[in-house]
Amino acid sequence: MRLQAMVRQLGRHAKLSDDDRRAVDEPPFVRRTMKMGEHLARKGDPTHEHLVLLSGYVHKYKVASDGGRQIVAIRMPGDAI
């Protein structure tokens, strides 16, 4: 599995050498498939890994005072989460 979307994102902000691209594009990783509605993490959860979205979309939300959800961010393929 390759992380071309993330490499493209990084390349928009800085010039990457071929070695830089390989280092980002071929790290050791674990691929995880999530189902719609499944939480990646909840507020206060400890983090032990760096997540990069390979496909699909993810939203970050806060619970409003009335119990509803307020979406505060939308993440797309290539985004670090």
Stockholm file with secondary structure:
# STOCKHOLM 1.0

chainA/1-81         MRLQAMVRQLGRHAKLSDDDRRAVDEPPFVRRTMKMGEHLARKGDPTHEHLVLLSGYVHKYKVASDGGRQIVAIRMPGDAI
#=GR chainA/1-81 SS CCCHHHHHHHHHHSCCCHHHHHHHHSCCCCCCCCCTTCCSCCTTCCCCSCCBCCSSCEEEEEECTTSCEEEEEEECTTCBC
#=GC SS_cons        CCCHHHHHHHHHHSCCCHHHHHHHHSCCCCCCCCCTTCCSCCTTCCCCSCCBCCSSCEEEEEECTTSCEEEEEEECTTCBC
//
